[in-house]
Amino acid sequence: MLVQDLMTTPVLTIHATEPLLAVQEIMRWNHIRHVPVVERDGKVIGIVSQRDLLAAAVSSLSNHLGSAERREHLAISEVVRVMKTEVITIEPTATAQQAAATMRAKLVGCLPVMENGSLVGIITDADIVQLVADLPAATLAGVPAGRPRVSQQQER
């Protein structure tokens, strides 16, 4: 199966100068955990994850702020302050296995899907999990068992 068969499209995006509160609302209302950050011309320059937002909120919590103050913090802080600028991407013609291996190796939860320099979709760890969940049991019967679990600390 190819990435283009699993990816979500169109992709919800945000600009770097938008407030963190806007990306939080995009995630909440659309039940997503990753939002690519794009320039006005659509070029991908970063990505914001739910984890990035949580880290921003936790840093504001350390100041003992109430919920209204935390919300105000997210309203005045821009996406550029928390976005990751090293964005790992994949092509739509890559296989699902390549996407899964890349996410695991790079320790990322999603891959923006790029074609000819343009963002055409996004594939997430949830898409890969859904693929496995949808496989017939007979398909997985031939998969070797007993692969030891390696912690992320050991992989580094």
C-alpha positions in Angstrom: 0.0 0.0 0.0 1.2 3.5 -0.9 1.3 6.6 1.2 -1.1 8.3 -1.2 -3.7 5.6 -0.3 -3.5 6.4 3.4 -2.7 10.1 3.6 -5.2 12.8 4.7 -5.9 15.4 2.2 -6.4 18.4 2.1 -4.1 19.3 4.9 -5.0 21.9 7.5 -2.1 24.3 7.8 -1.2 27.4 9.8 1.2 30.3 9.3 4.1 30.9 11.7 2.8 34.3 12.8 -0.6 32.9 13.9 -1.2 32.6 17.7 -0.7 29.2 19.4 -4.4 29.5 20.4 -5.4 29.3 16.7 -3.4 26.0 16.2 -4.8 24.6 19.4 -8.4 25.3 18.2 -7.6 23.8 14.7 -6.4 20.6 16.5 -9.3 20.5 18.9 -12.1 21.0 16.4 -10.6 18.7 13.7 -9.4 16.0 16.1 -5.8 16.1 14.8 -2.4 16.2 16.5 -0.2 17.8 13.9 -0.4 20.9 11.8 2.2 21.9 9.2 3.4 25.5 9.2 3.5 27.1 5.8 4.6 30.4 4.3 2.2 32.5 2.3 3.2 30.7 -0.9 2.5 27.3 0.7 6.1 26.2 1.3 6.3 24.0 4.4 8.7 25.6 7.0 7.8 23.7 10.1 5.3 21.6 12.0 3.5 21.9 15.3 2.4 18.9 17.3 0.0 18.6 20.2 3.1 17.8 22.2 4.6 21.1 21.3 1.5 22.9 22.5 1.5 20.9 25.7 5.1 21.9 26.3 4.2 25.6 25.7 1.3 25.3 28.2 3.4 23.5 30.8 6.0 26.2 30.6 3.3 28.8 31.3 2.0 26.6 34.1 5.4 26.8 35.9 4.6 30.5 36.4 1.5 29.4 38.4 -0.9 30.9 35.9 -4.6 30.3 36.0 -6.5 28.9 33.0 -7.4 32.4 31.7 -3.8 33.5 31.9 -2.7 30.3 30.1 -5.2 30.9 27.4 -4.0 34.5 27.1 -0.4 33.2 26.9 -1.5 31.0 23.9 -3.3 33.9 22.4 -0.3 36.2 22.3 2.4 33.6 21.6 3.1 32.9 17.9 3.4 29.4 16.3 7.0 30.2 15.3 8.0 30.0 19.0 7.2 26.3 19.3 7.2 24.8 15.8 9.8 22.3 14.8 11.7 23.5 11.8 13.3 20.1 10.9 10.4 18.6 8.9 10.8 15.1 7.7 8.7 14.5 4.6 7.7 11.7 2.3 6.5 11.3 -1.3 3.0 10.0 -2.1 4.5 7.0 -4.0 6.4 5.7 -1.0 5.1 2.6 0.7 3.3 2.5 4.0 6.2 0.4 5.3 8.7 3.2 4.3 6.5 5.7 6.1 6.3 3.6 9.2 10.1 3.0 9.2 10.8 6.7 8.7 8.5 7.7 11.5 10.1 5.1 13.8 13.7 6.0 12.9 13.2 9.7 13.2 10.9 9.5 16.2 8.1 11.6 14.6 4.4 11.1 14.6 3.7 12.3 11.1 5.1 13.0 7.7 3.9 15.8 5.5 3.5 14.3 2.0 5.3 16.3 -0.7 5.0 16.1 -4.4 7.1 18.4 -6.7 7.7 20.7 -3.7 4.0 21.0 -2.8 2.2 19.8 0.2 -0.4 17.2 -1.0 -1.2 15.3 2.2 -0.1 14.1 5.6 0.3 10.6 7.0 0.4 10.0 10.7 1.1 7.2 13.1 -2.6 6.8 13.5 -3.0 6.1 9.8 -0.4 3.3 10.1 -2.1 1.9 13.2 -5.5 2.0 11.3 -3.9 0.1 8.4 -2.7 -2.6 10.7 -6.1 -2.8 12.5 -7.8 -3.2 9.1 -5.6 -6.1 8.0 -7.1 -9.5 8.0 -5.7 -11.7 10.8 -4.4 -14.2 8.2 -2.1 -11.4 6.8 -0.4 -10.9 10.1 -0.1 -14.7 10.8 3.0 -14.8 8.8 4.8 -11.9 10.5 7.6 -13.2 12.7 6.9 -12.8 16.4 9.3 -12.2 19.3 11.1 -9.1 18.0 12.4 -7.5 21.2 11.1 -4.1 22.1 13.8 -1.5 22.0 13.3 1.7 24.0 13.9 5.0 22.4 16.8 5.6 24.7 18.5 2.4 23.4 17.9 3.4 19.8 19.9 6.6 20.1 
